[in-house]
Amino acid sequence: MEEVVNMKNISIYFFIISCITLATAINSSSHRISSKEPNETPNDWFFLQRSFPYPEINYEARQLAWEQSQNASQQTAVKGEGWVLKGPYNIGGRISAIAMPPADMQTIYAGAASGGIFKSNDQGGTWTPVFDDALSLSIGDIAIAPSDPDIIWAGTGEANAGGGSMSYDGFGIYKSTDAGNTWDHVGLENSGSIGRLVVHPTDPQTCFVAAMGRLFSNNPDRGIFRTTDGGANWNKVLYVNDSVGGIDIVIHPNHPDTLYAALWERVRRPDRRDYGGTGSSIYRSIDGGESWNQLTNGLPPSSPSVGRIGIDISQSDPNILYAIYADNIGYFAGVYRSDNGGDSWFRTNDSDLDYMYSSYGWWFGRINIDPVDPDIVYAIGFDLYKTSDGGNTWPLISSTVHVDHHDIVVHPQNHNFLVNGNDGGIYTSTNGGSSWTFLENLPITQFYTCDADEQNPQRLYGGTQDNGTNRTLTGNTGDWQNIYWGDGFFVLVDPTDNNYIFILFRIISGCTNTRRCNYCF
């Protein structure tokens, strides 16, 4: 008898733990920092579970485990054994990076927070995984060489410092010379997480990396790195200290010796989170990265309250730059514009954006300028906003899509074609963001736990990050259903009476958002 998801046909018992209790006791998928009440500190339960009894994960042991897992997978594949993918394809999951060749509107590379890189040759109609042999499937950024679209750089380790739903740190930089078919590891294996990559406009062997370092420890392998020989050698060209990393970097399209980098001071421990500091600032180099000067004229002064910063440079008028700021708590702190190459800045009329970070701006932090019109800019946060008048107004353009946005591509051949990546997956627009289409064909859902119905083993259940509790009644890959909201942590099916399903989930207290974020109900 087919099972139908409604209260008349199935009794679902919910173990509901309130937002405040779960955020302070477990805080496993929360994006929010707990309130600073006396004796109250964060508790990264999932991280502690994986690192116990040590204060951080042993990365050498983890790398060895990855290598052993790969060898075992290869051996079972030869024998015709191993794991079978059961989906879901139609639910989605967190996208951290998107890239498209500037002369090709069909090819899309999508980087998942913990699912590797997928490539589409038909504008998202179908996808092929191209990164599954890498030691890390957490993607920080993807950059295509402007002068050779076959050369692609990928940085592993997502730099978004989620409340608890963060991915493992990565293993450095990979490079492909055949449009993603094969990849070589090219160094920076201790860089932890990668905020942004940028490739020289005419020399595909020169790449700059903004590295944030490891999330749960201070380490010197952070800042801005440069290679001029395709990754054979790297130089650290901008460094402040072992708790300040590189989160963003852009390059002048016509004078590539000019670069702009955003640094972010971020310290995190299982019981402590500092998402800002005096090291958070913007720097400029005019000699290819040999030397850097901090930009201050019109920008927020250095202080402990300055948090994550995103920056972009106009491709059509490189004198114009935009920067977006969060404070050290995670609230929105302004969008700034420069019309003279960064010599001076002024704050835009950005009151429409006051709540765009929803108190956790360290989860986002990017801003993207339209490649054709420098007055069109996209501000990326909990929601997605767009200005078409140089920052005077910022209307919301994401009211019909999943929240928590991380990257967007505006194609230069048709700047009305957008590809947006967020916690729900990938959306495309053909009209500049007026309407969106969700691509329901990527197996990138992040599961916390899963369960199978012992009486009907084809019925699979799982709790997911930011996409609720889901199940399939058939065991197929494309017919999963959302059966409850929130961050779905645990789900258990009664082994003797499968009418009873128990779930543990999380919702955001006070939120009234009913979109695909699945936090609310």
Secondary structure as a PSIPRED ss2 file (coil, helix, strand):
# PSIPRED VFORMAT (PSIPRED V4.0)

   1 M C   1.000  0.000  0.000
   2 E C   1.000  0.000  0.000
   3 E C   1.000  0.000  0.000
   4 V C   1.000  0.000  0.000
   5 V C   1.000  0.000  0.000
   6 N C   1.000  0.000  0.000
   7 M C   1.000  0.000  0.000
   8 K C   1.000  0.000  0.000
   9 N C   1.000  0.000  0.000
  10 I C   1.000  0.000  0.000
  11 S E   0.000  0.000  1.000
  12 I E   0.000  0.000  1.000
  13 Y E   0.000  0.000  1.000
  14 F E   0.000  0.000  1.000
  15 F E   0.000  0.000  1.000
  16 I E   0.000  0.000  1.000
  17 I C   1.000  0.000  0.000
  18 S C   1.000  0.000  0.000
  19 C H   0.000  1.000  0.000
  20 I H   0.000  1.000  0.000
  21 T H   0.000  1.000  0.000
  22 L H   0.000  1.000  0.000
  23 A H   0.000  1.000  0.000
  24 T H   0.000  1.000  0.000
  25 A H   0.000  1.000  0.000
  26 I C   1.000  0.000  0.000
  27 N C   1.000  0.000  0.000
  28 S C   1.000  0.000  0.000
  29 S C   1.000  0.000  0.000
  30 S C   1.000  0.000  0.000
  31 H C   1.000  0.000  0.000
  32 R C   1.000  0.000  0.000
  33 I C   1.000  0.000  0.000
  34 S C   1.000  0.000  0.000
  35 S C   1.000  0.000  0.000
  36 K C   1.000  0.000  0.000
  37 E C   1.000  0.000  0.000
  38 P C   1.000  0.000  0.000
  39 N C   1.000  0.000  0.000
  40 E C   1.000  0.000  0.000
  41 T C   1.000  0.000  0.000
  42 P C   1.000  0.000  0.000
  43 N C   1.000  0.000  0.000
  44 D C   1.000  0.000  0.000
  45 W H   0.000  1.000  0.000
  46 F H   0.000  1.000  0.000
  47 F H   0.000  1.000  0.000
  48 L H   0.000  1.000  0.000
  49 Q H   0.000  1.000  0.000
  50 R H   0.000  1.000  0.000
  51 S H   0.000  1.000  0.000
  52 F C   1.000  0.000  0.000
  53 P C   1.000  0.000  0.000
  54 Y C   1.000  0.000  0.000
  55 P C   1.000  0.000  0.000
  56 E C   1.000  0.000  0.000
  57 I C   1.000  0.000  0.000
  58 N C   1.000  0.000  0.000
  59 Y H   0.000  1.000  0.000
  60 E H   0.000  1.000  0.000
  61 A H   0.000  1.000  0.000
  62 R H   0.000  1.000  0.000
  63 Q H   0.000  1.000  0.000
  64 L H   0.000  1.000  0.000
  65 A H   0.000  1.000  0.000
  66 W H   0.000  1.000  0.000
  67 E H   0.000  1.000  0.000
  68 Q H   0.000  1.000  0.000
  69 S H   0.000  1.000  0.000
  70 Q H   0.000  1.000  0.000
  71 N H   0.000  1.000  0.000
  72 A H   0.000  1.000  0.000
  73 S H   0.000  1.000  0.000
  74 Q H   0.000  1.000  0.000
  75 Q H   0.000  1.000  0.000
  76 T H   0.000  1.000  0.000
  77 A H   0.000  1.000  0.000
  78 V H   0.000  1.000  0.000
  79 K C   1.000  0.000  0.000
  80 G C   1.000  0.000  0.000
  81 E C   1.000  0.000  0.000
  82 G C   1.000  0.000  0.000
  83 W C   1.000  0.000  0.000
  84 V C   1.000  0.000  0.000
  85 L C   1.000  0.000  0.000
  86 K C   1.000  0.000  0.000
  87 G C   1.000  0.000  0.000
  88 P C   1.000  0.000  0.000
  89 Y C   1.000  0.000  0.000
  90 N C   1.000  0.000  0.000
  91 I C   1.000  0.000  0.000
  92 G C   1.000  0.000  0.000
  93 G C   1.000  0.000  0.000
  94 R C   1.000  0.000  0.000
  95 I E   0.000  0.000  1.000
  96 S E   0.000  0.000  1.000
  97 A E   0.000  0.000  1.000
  98 I E   0.000  0.000  1.000
  99 A E   0.000  0.000  1.000
 100 M C   1.000  0.000  0.000
 101 P C   1.000  0.000  0.000
 102 P C   1.000  0.000  0.000
 103 A C   1.000  0.000  0.000
 104 D C   1.000  0.000  0.000
 105 M C   1.000  0.000  0.000
 106 Q C   1.000  0.000  0.000
 107 T C   1.000  0.000  0.000
 108 I E   0.000  0.000  1.000
 109 Y E   0.000  0.000  1.000
 110 A E   0.000  0.000  1.000
 111 G E   0.000  0.000  1.000
 112 A E   0.000  0.000  1.000
 113 A C   1.000  0.000  0.000
 114 S C   1.000  0.000  0.000
 115 G C   1.000  0.000  0.000
 116 G E   0.000  0.000  1.000
 117 I E   0.000  0.000  1.000
 118 F E   0.000  0.000  1.000
 119 K E   0.000  0.000  1.000
 120 S E   0.000  0.000  1.000
 121 N C   1.000  0.000  0.000
 122 D C   1.000  0.000  0.000
 123 Q C   1.000  0.000  0.000
 124 G C   1.000  0.000  0.000
 125 G C   1.000  0.000  0.000
 126 T C   1.000  0.000  0.000
 127 W C   1.000  0.000  0.000
 128 T E   0.000  0.000  1.000
 129 P E   0.000  0.000  1.000
 130 V C   1.000  0.000  0.000
 131 F C   1.000  0.000  0.000
 132 D C   1.000  0.000  0.000
 133 D C   1.000  0.000  0.000
 134 A C   1.000  0.000  0.000
 135 L C   1.000  0.000  0.000
 136 S C   1.000  0.000  0.000
 137 L C   1.000  0.000  0.000
 138 S C   1.000  0.000  0.000
 139 I E   0.000  0.000  1.000
 140 G E   0.000  0.000  1.000
 141 D E   0.000  0.000  1.000
 142 I E   0.000  0.000  1.000
 143 A E   0.000  0.000  1.000
 144 I E   0.000  0.000  1.000
 145 A C   1.000  0.000  0.000
 146 P C   1.000  0.000  0.000
 147 S C   1.000  0.000  0.000
 148 D C   1.000  0.000  0.000
 149 P C   1.000  0.000  0.000
 150 D C   1.000  0.000  0.000
 151 I C   1.000  0.000  0.000
 152 I E   0.000  0.000  1.000
 153 W E   0.000  0.000  1.000
 154 A E   0.000  0.000  1.000
 155 G E   0.000  0.000  1.000
 156 T E   0.000  0.000  1.000
 157 G C   1.000  0.000  0.000
 158 E E   0.000  0.000  1.000
 159 A C   1.000  0.000  0.000
 160 N C   1.000  0.000  0.000
 161 A C   1.000  0.000  0.000
 162 G C   1.000  0.000  0.000
 163 G C   1.000  0.000  0.000
 164 G C   1.000  0.000  0.000
 165 S C   1.000  0.000  0.000
 166 M C   1.000  0.000  0.000
 167 S C   1.000  0.000  0.000
 168 Y C   1.000  0.000  0.000
 169 D C   1.000  0.000  0.000
 170 G C   1.000  0.000  0.000
 171 F C   1.000  0.000  0.000
 172 G C   1.000  0.000  0.000
 173 I E   0.000  0.000  1.000
 174 Y E   0.000  0.000  1.000
 175 K E   0.000  0.000  1.000
 176 S E   0.000  0.000  1.000
 177 T C   1.000  0.000  0.000
 178 D C   1.000  0.000  0.000
 179 A C   1.000  0.000  0.000
 180 G C   1.000  0.000  0.000
 181 N C   1.000  0.000  0.000
 182 T C   1.000  0.000  0.000
 183 W C   1.000  0.000  0.000
 184 D E   0.000  0.000  1.000
 185 H E   0.000  0.000  1.000
 186 V C   1.000  0.000  0.000
 187 G C   1.000  0.000  0.000
 188 L C   1.000  0.000  0.000
 189 E C   1.000  0.000  0.000
 190 N C   1.000  0.000  0.000
 191 S C   1.000  0.000  0.000
 192 G C   1.000  0.000  0.000
 193 S C   1.000  0.000  0.000
 194 I E   0.000  0.000  1.000
 195 G E   0.000  0.000  1.000
 196 R E   0.000  0.000  1.000
 197 L E   0.000  0.000  1.000
 198 V E   0.000  0.000  1.000
 199 V E   0.000  0.000  1.000
 200 H C   1.000  0.000  0.000
 201 P C   1.000  0.000  0.000
 202 T C   1.000  0.000  0.000
 203 D C   1.000  0.000  0.000
 204 P C   1.000  0.000  0.000
 205 Q C   1.000  0.000  0.000
 206 T C   1.000  0.000  0.000
 207 C E   0.000  0.000  1.000
 208 F E   0.000  0.000  1.000
 209 V E   0.000  0.000  1.000
 210 A E   0.000  0.000  1.000
 211 A E   0.000  0.000  1.000
 212 M C   1.000  0.000  0.000
 213 G C   1.000  0.000  0.000
 214 R C   1.000  0.000  0.000
 215 L C   1.000  0.000  0.000
 216 F C   1.000  0.000  0.000
 217 S C   1.000  0.000  0.000
 218 N C   1.000  0.000  0.000
 219 N C   1.000  0.000  0.000
 220 P C   1.000  0.000  0.000
 221 D C   1.000  0.000  0.000
 222 R C   1.000  0.000  0.000
 223 G E   0.000  0.000  1.000
 224 I E   0.000  0.000  1.000
 225 F E   0.000  0.000  1.000
 226 R E   0.000  0.000  1.000
 227 T E   0.000  0.000  1.000
 228 T C   1.000  0.000  0.000
 229 D C   1.000  0.000  0.000
 230 G C   1.000  0.000  0.000
 231 G C   1.000  0.000  0.000
 232 A C   1.000  0.000  0.000
 233 N C   1.000  0.000  0.000
 234 W C   1.000  0.000  0.000
 235 N E   0.000  0.000  1.000
 236 K E   0.000  0.000  1.000
 237 V E   0.000  0.000  1.000
 238 L E   0.000  0.000  1.000
 239 Y C   1.000  0.000  0.000
 240 V C   1.000  0.000  0.000
 241 N C   1.000  0.000  0.000
 242 D C   1.000  0.000  0.000
 243 S C   1.000  0.000  0.000
 244 V E   0.000  0.000  1.000
 245 G E   0.000  0.000  1.000
 246 G E   0.000  0.000  1.000
 247 I E   0.000  0.000  1.000
 248 D E   0.000  0.000  1.000
 249 I E   0.000  0.000  1.000
 250 V E   0.000  0.000  1.000
 251 I E   0.000  0.000  1.000
 252 H C   1.000  0.000  0.000
 253 P C   1.000  0.000  0.000
 254 N C   1.000  0.000  0.000
 255 H C   1.000  0.000  0.000
 256 P C   1.000  0.000  0.000
 257 D C   1.000  0.000  0.000
 258 T C   1.000  0.000  0.000
 259 L E   0.000  0.000  1.000
 260 Y E   0.000  0.000  1.000
 261 A E   0.000  0.000  1.000
 262 A E   0.000  0.000  1.000
 263 L E   0.000  0.000  1.000
 264 W E   0.000  0.000  1.000
 265 E E   0.000  0.000  1.000
 266 R C   1.000  0.000  0.000
 267 V E   0.000  0.000  1.000
 268 R E   0.000  0.000  1.000
 269 R E   0.000  0.000  1.000
 270 P C   1.000  0.000  0.000
 271 D C   1.000  0.000  0.000
 272 R E   0.000  0.000  1.000
 273 R E   0.000  0.000  1.000
 274 D E   0.000  0.000  1.000
 275 Y C   1.000  0.000  0.000
 276 G C   1.000  0.000  0.000
 277 G C   1.000  0.000  0.000
 278 T C   1.000  0.000  0.000
 279 G C   1.000  0.000  0.000
 280 S C   1.000  0.000  0.000
 281 S E   0.000  0.000  1.000
 282 I E   0.000  0.000  1.000
 283 Y E   0.000  0.000  1.000
 284 R E   0.000  0.000  1.000
 285 S E   0.000  0.000  1.000
 286 I C   1.000  0.000  0.000
 287 D C   1.000  0.000  0.000
 288 G C   1.000  0.000  0.000
 289 G C   1.000  0.000  0.000
 290 E C   1.000  0.000  0.000
 291 S C   1.000  0.000  0.000
 292 W C   1.000  0.000  0.000
 293 N E   0.000  0.000  1.000
 294 Q E   0.000  0.000  1.000
 295 L E   0.000  0.000  1.000
 296 T C   1.000  0.000  0.000
 297 N C   1.000  0.000  0.000
 298 G C   1.000  0.000  0.000
 299 L C   1.000  0.000  0.000
 300 P C   1.000  0.000  0.000
 301 P C   1.000  0.000  0.000
 302 S C   1.000  0.000  0.000
 303 S C   1.000  0.000  0.000
 304 P C   1.000  0.000  0.000
 305 S C   1.000  0.000  0.000
 306 V E   0.000  0.000  1.000
 307 G E   0.000  0.000  1.000
 308 R E   0.000  0.000  1.000
 309 I E   0.000  0.000  1.000
 310 G E   0.000  0.000  1.000
 311 I E   0.000  0.000  1.000
 312 D E   0.000  0.000  1.000
 313 I E   0.000  0.000  1.000
 314 S C   1.000  0.000  0.000
 315 Q C   1.000  0.000  0.000
 316 S C   1.000  0.000  0.000
 317 D C   1.000  0.000  0.000
 318 P C   1.000  0.000  0.000
 319 N C   1.000  0.000  0.000
 320 I C   1.000  0.000  0.000
 321 L E   0.000  0.000  1.000
 322 Y E   0.000  0.000  1.000
 323 A E   0.000  0.000  1.000
 324 I E   0.000  0.000  1.000
 325 Y E   0.000  0.000  1.000
 326 A E   0.000  0.000  1.000
 327 D E   0.000  0.000  1.000
 328 N C   1.000  0.000  0.000
 329 I C   1.000  0.000  0.000
 330 G C   1.000  0.000  0.000
 331 Y C   1.000  0.000  0.000
 332 F E   0.000  0.000  1.000
 333 A E   0.000  0.000  1.000
 334 G E   0.000  0.000  1.000
 335 V E   0.000  0.000  1.000
 336 Y E   0.000  0.000  1.000
 337 R E   0.000  0.000  1.000
 338 S E   0.000  0.000  1.000
 339 D C   1.000  0.000  0.000
 340 N C   1.000  0.000  0.000
 341 G C   1.000  0.000  0.000
 342 G C   1.000  0.000  0.000
 343 D C   1.000  0.000  0.000
 344 S C   1.000  0.000  0.000
 345 W C   1.000  0.000  0.000
 346 F E   0.000  0.000  1.000
 347 R E   0.000  0.000  1.000
 348 T C   1.000  0.000  0.000
 349 N C   1.000  0.000  0.000
 350 D C   1.000  0.000  0.000
 351 S H   0.000  1.000  0.000
 352 D H   0.000  1.000  0.000
 353 L H   0.000  1.000  0.000
 354 D C   1.000  0.000  0.000
 355 Y C   1.000  0.000  0.000
 356 M C   1.000  0.000  0.000
 357 Y C   1.000  0.000  0.000
 358 S C   1.000  0.000  0.000
 359 S C   1.000  0.000  0.000
 360 Y C   1.000  0.000  0.000
 361 G H   0.000  1.000  0.000
 362 W H   0.000  1.000  0.000
 363 W H   0.000  1.000  0.000
 364 F C   1.000  0.000  0.000
 365 G C   1.000  0.000  0.000
 366 R C   1.000  0.000  0.000
 367 I E   0.000  0.000  1.000
 368 N E   0.000  0.000  1.000
 369 I E   0.000  0.000  1.000
 370 D C   1.000  0.000  0.000
 371 P C   1.000  0.000  0.000
 372 V C   1.000  0.000  0.000
 373 D C   1.000  0.000  0.000
 374 P C   1.000  0.000  0.000
 375 D C   1.000  0.000  0.000
 376 I C   1.000  0.000  0.000
 377 V E   0.000  0.000  1.000
 378 Y E   0.000  0.000  1.000
 379 A E   0.000  0.000  1.000
 380 I E   0.000  0.000  1.000
 381 G C   1.000  0.000  0.000
 382 F C   1.000  0.000  0.000
 383 D C   1.000  0.000  0.000
 384 L E   0.000  0.000  1.000
 385 Y E   0.000  0.000  1.000
 386 K E   0.000  0.000  1.000
 387 T E   0.000  0.000  1.000
 388 S C   1.000  0.000  0.000
 389 D C   1.000  0.000  0.000
 390 G C   1.000  0.000  0.000
 391 G C   1.000  0.000  0.000
 392 N C   1.000  0.000  0.000
 393 T C   1.000  0.000  0.000
 394 W C   1.000  0.000  0.000
 395 P C   1.000  0.000  0.000
 396 L E   0.000  0.000  1.000
 397 I C   1.000  0.000  0.000
 398 S C   1.000  0.000  0.000
 399 S C   1.000  0.000  0.000
 400 T C   1.000  0.000  0.000
 401 V C   1.000  0.000  0.000
 402 H C   1.000  0.000  0.000
 403 V C   1.000  0.000  0.000
 404 D C   1.000  0.000  0.000
 405 H E   0.000  0.000  1.000
 406 H E   0.000  0.000  1.000
 407 D E   0.000  0.000  1.000
 408 I E   0.000  0.000  1.000
 409 V E   0.000  0.000  1.000
 410 V E   0.000  0.000  1.000
 411 H C   1.000  0.000  0.000
 412 P C   1.000  0.000  0.000
 413 Q C   1.000  0.000  0.000
 414 N C   1.000  0.000  0.000
 415 H C   1.000  0.000  0.000
 416 N C   1.000  0.000  0.000
 417 F C   1.000  0.000  0.000
 418 L E   0.000  0.000  1.000
 419 V E   0.000  0.000  1.000
 420 N E   0.000  0.000  1.000
 421 G E   0.000  0.000  1.000
 422 N E   0.000  0.000  1.000
 423 D C   1.000  0.000  0.000
 424 G C   1.000  0.000  0.000
 425 G E   0.000  0.000  1.000
 426 I E   0.000  0.000  1.000
 427 Y E   0.000  0.000  1.000
 428 T E   0.000  0.000  1.000
 429 S E   0.000  0.000  1.000
 430 T C   1.000  0.000  0.000
 431 N C   1.000  0.000  0.000
 432 G C   1.000  0.000  0.000
 433 G C   1.000  0.000  0.000
 434 S C   1.000  0.000  0.000
 435 S C   1.000  0.000  0.000
 436 W C   1.000  0.000  0.000
 437 T E   0.000  0.000  1.000
 438 F E   0.000  0.000  1.000
 439 L C   1.000  0.000  0.000
 440 E C   1.000  0.000  0.000
 441 N C   1.000  0.000  0.000
 442 L C   1.000  0.000  0.000
 443 P C   1.000  0.000  0.000
 444 I C   1.000  0.000  0.000
 445 T C   1.000  0.000  0.000
 446 Q C   1.000  0.000  0.000
 447 F E   0.000  0.000  1.000
 448 Y E   0.000  0.000  1.000
 449 T E   0.000  0.000  1.000
 450 C E   0.000  0.000  1.000
 451 D E   0.000  0.000  1.000
 452 A E   0.000  0.000  1.000
 453 D C   1.000  0.000  0.000
 454 E C   1.000  0.000  0.000
 455 Q C   1.000  0.000  0.000
 456 N C   1.000  0.000  0.000
 457 P C   1.000  0.000  0.000
 458 Q C   1.000  0.000  0.000
 459 R C   1.000  0.000  0.000
 460 L E   0.000  0.000  1.000
 461 Y E   0.000  0.000  1.000
 462 G E   0.000  0.000  1.000
 463 G E   0.000  0.000  1.000
 464 T E   0.000  0.000  1.000
 465 Q C   1.000  0.000  0.000
 466 D C   1.000  0.000  0.000
 467 N C   1.000  0.000  0.000
 468 G C   1.000  0.000  0.000
 469 T E   0.000  0.000  1.000
 470 N E   0.000  0.000  1.000
 471 R E   0.000  0.000  1.000
 472 T E   0.000  0.000  1.000
 473 L C   1.000  0.000  0.000
 474 T C   1.000  0.000  0.000
 475 G C   1.000  0.000  0.000
 476 N C   1.000  0.000  0.000
 477 T C   1.000  0.000  0.000
 478 G C   1.000  0.000  0.000
 479 D C   1.000  0.000  0.000
 480 W C   1.000  0.000  0.000
 481 Q E   0.000  0.000  1.000
 482 N E   0.000  0.000  1.000
 483 I E   0.000  0.000  1.000
 484 Y E   0.000  0.000  1.000
 485 W C   1.000  0.000  0.000
 486 G C   1.000  0.000  0.000
 487 D E   0.000  0.000  1.000
 488 G E   0.000  0.000  1.000
 489 F E   0.000  0.000  1.000
 490 F E   0.000  0.000  1.000
 491 V E   0.000  0.000  1.000
 492 L E   0.000  0.000  1.000
 493 V E   0.000  0.000  1.000
 494 D C   1.000  0.000  0.000
 495 P C   1.000  0.000  0.000
 496 T C   1.000  0.000  0.000
 497 D C   1.000  0.000  0.000
 498 N C   1.000  0.000  0.000
 499 N C   1.000  0.000  0.000
 500 Y E   0.000  0.000  1.000
 501 I E   0.000  0.000  1.000
 502 F E   0.000  0.000  1.000
 503 I E   0.000  0.000  1.000
 504 L E   0.000  0.000  1.000
 505 F E   0.000  0.000  1.000
 506 R E   0.000  0.000  1.000
 507 I C   1.000  0.000  0.000
 508 I C   1.000  0.000  0.000
 509 S C   1.000  0.000  0.000
 510 G C   1.000  0.000  0.000
 511 C C   1.000  0.000  0.000
 512 T C   1.000  0.000  0.000
 513 N C   1.000  0.000  0.000
 514 T C   1.000  0.000  0.000
 515 R C   1.000  0.000  0.000
 516 R C   1.000  0.000  0.000
 517 C C   1.000  0.000  0.000
 518 N C   1.000  0.000  0.000
 519 Y C   1.000  0.000  0.000
 520 C C   1.000  0.000  0.000
 521 F C   1.000  0.000  0.000
